[in-house]
Amino acid sequence: MMADVAADAGLYVEFSDKALQDRYSQRREATQAGRDYFTKSKAAQGGQQSERDQPEQTAQREREQQAQKPDHGRGR
């Protein structure tokens, strides 16, 4: 469950347990694929993002950018 929550939230984590790390990686890829599909689907419909959705989109992009950066020097 920890791996799923971390992946869904866009957090960058490294688990010492290989099975957890594998689950995290798979869930993260699936979550990203779902987000990409949703974004492309909305764009294909010509839908504009509502003002309400824009802050969440920005926050999500920031979380994803942070998740892609390795966390060197911090405790795990």
C-alpha positions as CSV (number, residue, x, y, z in Angstrom):
1,M,0.0,0.0,0.0
2,M,2.9,2.4,0.7
3,A,4.3,1.9,-2.8
4,D,0.9,2.6,-4.3
5,V,0.3,5.8,-2.3
6,A,3.8,7.1,-3.1
7,A,3.4,6.4,-6.8
8,D,-0.1,7.9,-6.9
9,A,1.1,11.1,-5.2
10,G,4.0,11.4,-7.5
11,L,6.6,11.1,-4.8
12,Y,10.1,9.9,-5.4
13,V,11.0,7.1,-3.1
14,E,13.5,4.3,-3.0
15,F,12.5,1.2,-1.1
16,S,15.2,-1.2,0.2
17,D,12.8,-4.1,-0.4
18,K,13.0,-5.1,-4.1
19,A,9.4,-6.2,-4.2
20,L,8.2,-2.8,-2.9
21,Q,10.4,-1.0,-5.3
22,D,9.1,-3.0,-8.3
23,R,5.5,-2.4,-7.2
24,Y,6.2,1.3,-6.9
25,S,7.8,1.5,-10.3
26,Q,5.0,-0.4,-12.0
27,R,2.3,1.7,-10.2
28,R,4.1,4.9,-11.1
29,E,4.3,4.0,-14.8
30,A,0.6,3.0,-14.8
31,T,-0.4,6.2,-13.0
32,Q,1.6,8.4,-15.4
33,A,0.1,6.5,-18.4
34,G,-3.4,7.2,-17.1
35,R,-2.6,10.9,-16.6
36,D,-1.2,11.1,-20.1
37,Y,-4.2,9.4,-21.6
38,F,-6.6,11.7,-19.7
39,T,-4.6,14.8,-20.8
40,K,-4.6,13.7,-24.5
41,S,-8.3,12.8,-24.3
42,K,-9.2,16.3,-23.0
43,A,-7.0,17.9,-25.7
44,A,-8.6,15.8,-28.4
45,Q,-12.0,17.0,-27.2
46,G,-10.9,20.6,-27.5
47,G,-11.8,21.2,-23.9
48,Q,-10.2,24.0,-22.1
49,Q,-9.1,23.5,-18.6
50,S,-11.3,25.2,-16.1
51,E,-9.8,27.8,-13.8
52,R,-10.5,25.4,-10.9
53,D,-8.3,22.6,-12.5
54,Q,-5.3,24.8,-13.4
55,P,-3.8,25.0,-9.9
56,E,-4.0,21.3,-9.5
57,Q,-2.4,20.7,-12.9
58,T,0.4,23.1,-11.9
59,A,0.9,21.4,-8.6
60,Q,0.9,17.9,-10.3
61,R,3.6,19.0,-12.8
62,E,5.7,20.3,-9.9
63,R,5.3,17.0,-8.0
64,E,6.3,15.0,-11.1
65,Q,9.3,17.2,-11.7
66,Q,10.4,16.7,-8.1
67,A,9.8,12.9,-8.4
68,Q,12.1,12.7,-11.3
69,K,15.0,14.3,-9.5
70,P,17.1,11.8,-7.5
71,D,17.2,12.7,-3.8
72,H,20.9,12.7,-3.0
73,G,22.1,13.4,0.5
74,R,18.9,13.0,2.3
75,G,18.0,10.3,4.7
76,R,15.8,7.5,3.6
